[in-house]
Amino acid sequence: MDSSEVKKGLSASGGLELEPGDSLSFRAEGFSPLSEGEFWIFSEPTRVGSATANDAGRLNADVEIPSTVEPGSHRFVVSAKDAQGKKFDLAVGLQVVAEQSNDVRWQVIFALVVLIGGALMALFLPSAFRRRRA
């Protein structure tokens, strides 16, 4: 989920694409009841949270991508114990992208307005000149 509460899914490459500050909602079952699960981001090991499974072995958590995580390819890893008490890791690819500032967005919008205005002028000015000559 991004910072404006919009849900995001997997990218075309099958990984997650998030910005620093976005939240990742994790919901799964099959864990050892009341065991702790830890959430990590790797390439530079960064512990981003933990949660305790309920008595039915369900683990629910919302984890925020810290602003200190560099843009690029990473792995999001959940480290926990399964229902038999064996430690396991679950990993998914994560692409952290640089935040797009509002300044850049406004620059793009301004450029589009100028291009559209120029195209409209190119379409309508020749006909206006033809009317004046007639």
C-alpha positions in Angstrom: 0.0 0.0 0.0 1.5 3.4 -0.9 1.5 6.4 1.4 -1.9 7.6 0.0 -3.5 4.2 1.0 -3.7 2.9 -2.6 -3.2 -0.8 -2.7 -0.4 -2.1 -5.0 0.1 -5.6 -6.4 2.9 -7.4 -8.0 4.8 -5.8 -10.9 5.1 -7.5 -14.3 8.3 -9.1 -13.2 6.5 -10.8 -10.2 8.0 -8.6 -7.5 6.7 -5.8 -5.3 7.4 -2.2 -6.4 7.3 0.2 -3.5 8.6 3.6 -2.4 10.2 4.4 0.9 7.3 5.1 3.4 4.9 2.6 1.7 3.4 -0.1 3.8 3.5 -3.8 3.1 0.5 -5.8 4.5 1.5 -9.4 5.4 -1.2 -12.0 6.1 -0.5 -15.7 6.3 -1.2 -18.9 8.3 0.5 -22.1 9.1 2.9 -20.7 11.7 3.6 -22.1 15.1 1.0 -20.7 17.4 2.1 -17.7 19.4 5.5 -17.7 17.7 7.2 -14.5 16.6 7.8 -13.7 13.0 10.5 -11.2 12.0 10.4 -9.0 8.8 13.6 -8.1 7.0 14.7 -6.3 3.9 17.9 -7.5 2.3 20.4 -6.5 0.4 21.7 -4.5 3.3 20.1 -6.4 6.2 17.4 -4.2 7.8 14.9 -5.5 10.4 11.7 -3.7 9.6 9.4 -5.3 12.2 8.0 -8.3 13.9 4.6 -9.8 14.9 3.3 -12.7 16.9 1.1 -15.4 15.4 -2.2 -15.9 17.1 -3.2 -19.2 18.7 -4.4 -20.5 15.3 -1.0 -19.8 13.7 -2.1 -16.8 11.7 0.4 -13.9 11.3 -0.9 -10.4 10.4 1.3 -7.3 10.1 1.7 -4.0 8.3 5.3 -3.2 7.7 6.6 0.2 6.5 9.5 0.5 4.1 11.9 2.7 5.9 13.2 5.9 4.2 16.7 4.7 4.7 16.3 1.8 2.2 18.2 2.7 -0.9 16.3 2.5 -4.3 17.0 -0.8 -6.1 16.4 -4.5 -6.0 15.9 -6.1 -2.5 14.3 -9.1 -0.9 11.5 -8.9 1.7 11.9 -11.9 4.0 9.7 -13.2 6.7 11.6 -15.4 9.2 9.4 -17.5 11.5 8.6 -21.1 12.7 6.2 -23.3 10.9 3.4 -25.3 12.6 5.9 -28.1 13.4 8.2 -25.6 15.1 10.9 -25.6 12.3 12.5 -22.3 11.4 11.9 -21.2 7.8 12.2 -18.1 5.6 9.7 -16.8 3.1 11.2 -14.3 0.6 9.7 -12.2 -2.2 11.5 -9.8 -4.6 11.1 -6.1 -3.8 12.0 -3.2 -6.0 12.3 0.0 -4.0 11.9 3.0 -6.3 12.8 6.6 -5.6 10.0 8.8 -4.4 8.7 11.1 -7.2 8.6 14.6 -5.8 5.6 16.8 -6.5 7.9 19.2 -8.3 8.6 16.6 -11.0 4.9 15.8 -11.3 4.0 19.5 -11.8 6.8 19.8 -14.3 5.4 16.9 -16.3 1.9 18.4 -16.1 3.2 21.8 -17.2 5.0 20.3 -20.2 1.9 18.4 -21.3 -0.2 21.6 -21.1 2.3 23.4 -23.2 2.5 20.6 -25.8 -1.3 20.3 -26.0 -1.6 24.1 -26.3 1.0 24.2 -29.1 -0.8 21.4 -30.9 -4.2 23.2 -30.7 -2.6 26.4 -32.0 -1.0 24.5 -34.9 -4.5 23.2 -35.8 -6.5 26.4 -35.5 -4.2 29.3 -36.4 -3.9 28.4 -40.1 -7.7 28.4 -40.5 -7.9 31.8 -38.7 -5.3 33.3 -41.1 -7.2 32.0 -44.1 -10.4 33.6 -42.9 -8.7 37.0 -42.6 -7.3 36.9 -46.1 -10.7 36.1 -47.6 
